[in-house]
Amino acid sequence: MESLALSANEEAISIQPAFTSHLNVPNIAMVPIADAGATWDLFVVWQRGKIGSALQTLLRELNMKTQ
């Protein structure tokens, strides 16, 4: 997973699905978000005009507008 590699190199943090918690990646600390009321500001970036079905599904689930 590229985002884990970025995190390991101190270039980023990432929010991963629970199924990645078993991975043993050097220099990575995985901490579950246990607070059901936890909130954060989130933005999604994609290449203009390139909205595939997976991205459409994600945006729909996040209740985001595509324009």
N, C-alpha and C positions, 0 to 999 in steps of 0.2 A: 504494500500500500504506500503510494507516494506521499500521502499526507503524514504517515508515521515517520517516514524518512526525513521529511522536512522538520517535524517536531524533534526528532533525535538530534538534528543539527542546529537546534535552537533558532530556527527560522520561523517557526509557526507553532500554534497549538491546533488541535483538531478535536472535533466531537465525532466519535465513532459509535457504531452500533454495538450492543452488548456482545455479539458473537465474536468480536475481535479481542475481547478481554483475555482470552487464553494465549494470545501471541506473546512470545518472549522476545522482545525487541530491545537490544542494548540501548542504554541512555533514555529509555522511555518510562515514564511513570503513568500508569493508567489509574484514574480516580473516578469512581462512579458518581454520577449526578444523582444523589439520593433524595434530594428535596423535591417532592412532587410539585411544589409551588415555584420552583426555580424558573426564572425567565431570563431572556437575553435578547439583545437586538441582533437581528440576523439579516444579512443581505445575500442574495444569490446573483452570481455574475455568469453570463454566457455570451457566446459570440452572436452578434446581431444576425437575425435571420436563420439561426441554427437551433431551432427548438424541436428536439427529438421527443419521442414518446415518453422516455424515462423522465426527462425534464418537465414535460407537460404534467405528468403524474405528480412529481414533486411540488410543482407550483400550485396545482390544484389542492393537494393535501395541506399546503401551507397557506392556502387562501390568498394567493398573490396574483396580482394583475401582471400580464405580460407586456404591457405598454407603459 
